[in-house]
Amino acid sequence: MLNLLLERRSNLETSASEFKNFANAANKLLHAISLGLDT
């Protein structure tokens, strides 16, 4: 039971980390697009 909870928690942490990476990449992309529109 405890094993299952720990495993689930590590999966959640991985998902959160992947989401942060995705959000960071999306942010950079939006920034690049807005710079492109400015020029």
VEXZAMAR-570999 format. One record per residue (C-alpha): residue in one letter; x, y, z; residue number from 1. Coordinates in Angstrom, 1 decimal, decimal comma. Layout:
BEGIN
+------+--------+--------+--------+------+
: resn :      x :      y :      z : resi :
+------+--------+--------+--------+------+
:    A :      X :      Y :      Z :  NUM :
...
+------+--------+--------+--------+------+
//
This chain:
BEGIN
+------+--------+--------+--------+------+
: resn :      x :      y :      z : resi :
+------+--------+--------+--------+------+
:    M :    0,0 :    0,0 :    0,0 :    1 :
:    L :    2,7 :    2,5 :    1,0 :    2 :
:    N :    4,7 :    1,4 :   -2,0 :    3 :
:    L :    1,8 :    2,2 :   -4,3 :    4 :
:    L :    1,5 :    5,7 :   -2,7 :    5 :
:    L :    5,2 :    6,4 :   -3,1 :    6 :
:    E :    5,1 :    5,3 :   -6,7 :    7 :
:    R :    2,1 :    7,4 :   -7,5 :    8 :
:    R :    3,8 :   10,4 :   -5,8 :    9 :
:    S :    6,9 :   10,0 :   -7,9 :   10 :
:    N :    4,7 :    9,8 :  -11,0 :   11 :
:    L :    3,1 :   13,0 :  -10,0 :   12 :
:    E :    6,4 :   14,7 :   -9,5 :   13 :
:    T :    7,5 :   13,6 :  -13,0 :   14 :
:    S :    4,3 :   14,9 :  -14,5 :   15 :
:    A :    4,8 :   18,2 :  -12,7 :   16 :
:    S :    8,4 :   18,5 :  -13,9 :   17 :
:    E :    7,3 :   17,7 :  -17,5 :   18 :
:    F :    4,6 :   20,3 :  -17,3 :   19 :
:    K :    7,0 :   22,9 :  -16,1 :   20 :
:    N :    9,3 :   22,1 :  -19,0 :   21 :
:    F :    6,4 :   22,3 :  -21,4 :   22 :
:    A :    5,2 :   25,6 :  -19,9 :   23 :
:    N :    8,7 :   27,0 :  -20,1 :   24 :
:    A :    9,0 :   26,0 :  -23,8 :   25 :
:    A :    5,6 :   27,5 :  -24,6 :   26 :
:    N :    6,6 :   30,7 :  -22,8 :   27 :
:    K :    9,8 :   31,0 :  -24,9 :   28 :
:    L :    7,8 :   30,3 :  -28,1 :   29 :
:    L :    5,3 :   33,0 :  -27,3 :   30 :
:    H :    8,1 :   35,4 :  -26,4 :   31 :
:    A :    9,8 :   34,7 :  -29,7 :   32 :
:    I :    6,5 :   35,2 :  -31,6 :   33 :
:    S :    5,9 :   38,5 :  -29,9 :   34 :
:    L :    9,4 :   39,7 :  -30,7 :   35 :
:    G :    8,8 :   38,7 :  -34,3 :   36 :
:    L :    5,6 :   40,7 :  -34,4 :   37 :
:    D :    7,3 :   43,7 :  -33,0 :   38 :
:    T :    9,9 :   44,0 :  -35,7 :   39 :
+------+--------+--------+--------+------+
//
